[in-house]
Amino acid sequence: MSGCSTTPPPAAPPLQQTLLTPCPTTLPPLTDGTARDVALTLRGWASQYHGCATRHNGLIESLDRRQRDARP
């Protein structure tokens, strides 16, 4: 028998689709200047930010894990 006795590294698993979702490019505007509207709008902005940050950090962790696993 001739040939290479080493096996190729396994293929990296696909990235989760949720990690590939882009962040929103616009935020909901204030509809009026009441304290209630400001509070609800800020809560919505914070929710969008945290959702995007969670996906972004998950993507970075996943890519870092792939790089570590690919090293010999």
Residue frames relative to the residue before (quaternion, step in Angstrom):
aa qw qx qy qz dx dy dz
M 1.0000 0.0000 0.0000 0.0000 0.00 0.00 0.00
S 0.0602 -0.7802 0.6217 0.0353 3.50 -1.04 0.79
G 0.4729 0.6582 -0.4965 0.3109 3.53 -1.16 0.44
C 0.6463 -0.5159 0.4053 0.3898 3.45 -1.31 0.03
S 0.3122 -0.7738 0.5225 0.1753 3.55 -0.87 0.91
T 0.5929 0.5549 -0.3899 0.4342 3.58 1.20 0.00
T 0.3463 -0.7228 0.5572 0.2174 3.52 -1.13 0.61
P 0.5319 -0.6236 0.4498 0.3549 3.57 -1.04 0.63
P 0.5717 -0.5879 0.4251 0.3832 3.59 -1.10 0.55
P 0.5580 -0.6103 0.4293 0.3631 3.58 -1.06 0.63
A 0.5597 -0.5994 0.4521 0.3509 3.55 -1.15 0.60
A 0.5163 -0.6353 0.4759 0.3213 3.54 -1.07 0.74
P 0.5042 -0.6402 0.4711 0.3377 3.59 -0.98 0.74
P 0.5718 -0.5981 0.4175 0.3755 3.60 -1.07 0.56
L 0.5288 -0.6122 0.4818 0.3369 3.54 -1.20 0.55
Q 0.5480 -0.5976 0.4664 0.3537 3.56 -1.12 0.64
Q 0.5301 -0.6556 0.4388 0.3109 3.56 -0.89 0.92
T 0.6214 0.5550 -0.3601 0.4197 3.60 1.01 -0.68
L 0.6324 0.5335 -0.3369 0.4492 3.59 1.14 -0.57
L 0.6898 0.4825 -0.2699 0.4675 3.57 1.20 -0.47
T 0.4567 0.6789 -0.4526 0.3545 3.59 1.26 0.15
P 0.3885 -0.7302 0.5003 0.2563 3.61 -0.69 0.98
C 0.5307 -0.6086 0.4867 0.3332 3.53 -1.24 0.51
P 0.5919 -0.5672 0.4187 0.3907 3.59 -1.12 0.53
T 0.3478 -0.7483 0.5272 0.2028 3.57 -1.05 0.71
T 0.7544 0.2517 -0.1812 0.5786 3.57 1.25 -0.19
L 0.2990 -0.7274 0.5901 0.1824 3.51 -1.25 0.51
P 0.5562 -0.5909 0.4402 0.3843 3.59 -1.09 0.55
P 0.4093 -0.7269 0.4918 0.2495 3.60 -0.89 0.87
L 0.5705 -0.5272 0.4866 0.3997 3.51 -1.33 0.24
T 0.3156 -0.7619 0.5301 0.1972 3.58 -0.92 0.82
D 0.7721 -0.0527 0.0094 0.6332 3.57 1.19 -0.50
G 0.5932 -0.6255 0.3866 0.3277 3.57 -1.20 0.07
T 0.3801 0.7353 -0.4939 0.2664 3.59 1.17 0.28
A 0.6179 -0.5588 0.4057 0.3760 3.53 -1.18 0.58
R 0.6247 0.5443 -0.3395 0.4453 3.59 1.01 -0.78
D 0.6691 0.4937 -0.2987 0.4682 3.59 0.90 -0.92
V 0.6393 0.5176 -0.3281 0.4645 3.58 0.96 -0.85
A 0.6697 0.5017 -0.3050 0.4547 3.59 0.86 -0.93
L 0.6788 0.4820 -0.2983 0.4668 3.60 0.89 -0.88
T 0.6497 0.5088 -0.3196 0.4657 3.59 0.99 -0.79
L 0.6585 0.4983 -0.3127 0.4694 3.60 0.92 -0.86
R 0.6188 0.5296 -0.3419 0.4688 3.59 1.05 -0.70
G 0.6500 0.5105 -0.3095 0.4703 3.59 1.00 -0.80
W 0.6440 0.5114 -0.3196 0.4706 3.58 0.98 -0.83
A 0.6557 0.5085 -0.3123 0.4626 3.58 0.93 -0.89
S 0.6368 0.5290 -0.3267 0.4560 3.58 0.99 -0.80
Q 0.6566 0.4951 -0.3106 0.4768 3.60 0.94 -0.86
Y 0.6470 0.5216 -0.3229 0.4528 3.59 0.94 -0.87
H 0.6990 0.4734 -0.2872 0.4526 3.58 0.78 -0.98
G 0.6250 0.5266 -0.3397 0.4655 3.60 1.03 -0.69
C 0.6720 0.4826 -0.2918 0.4799 3.56 0.95 -0.89
A 0.6571 0.5123 -0.3144 0.4549 3.60 0.91 -0.88
T 0.6352 0.5282 -0.3288 0.4575 3.59 1.00 -0.78
R 0.6642 0.4837 -0.3034 0.4825 3.60 0.93 -0.87
H 0.6538 0.5228 -0.3157 0.4468 3.58 0.90 -0.92
N 0.6808 0.4744 -0.2902 0.4767 3.59 0.87 -0.92
G 0.6286 0.5282 -0.3334 0.4633 3.60 1.04 -0.70
L 0.6402 0.5154 -0.3206 0.4709 3.57 1.02 -0.79
I 0.6513 0.5064 -0.3154 0.4690 3.59 0.92 -0.86
E 0.6557 0.5038 -0.3154 0.4655 3.60 0.91 -0.87
S 0.6531 0.5165 -0.3111 0.4581 3.58 0.97 -0.84
L 0.6745 0.4792 -0.2958 0.4774 3.59 0.93 -0.86
D 0.6237 0.5244 -0.3381 0.4708 3.61 1.02 -0.74
R 0.6424 0.5220 -0.3178 0.4623 3.59 0.98 -0.86
R 0.6356 0.5254 -0.3273 0.4613 3.59 1.00 -0.81
Q 0.6613 0.5019 -0.3129 0.4614 3.58 0.94 -0.87
R 0.6495 0.5065 -0.3236 0.4657 3.60 0.95 -0.82
D 0.6877 0.4880 -0.2826 0.4572 3.58 0.93 -0.90
A 0.6608 0.5193 -0.3082 0.4457 3.60 1.13 -0.57
R 0.5618 0.6033 -0.3957 0.4048 3.59 1.19 -0.34
P 0.4967 -0.6717 0.4614 0.2987 3.56 -1.02 0.77
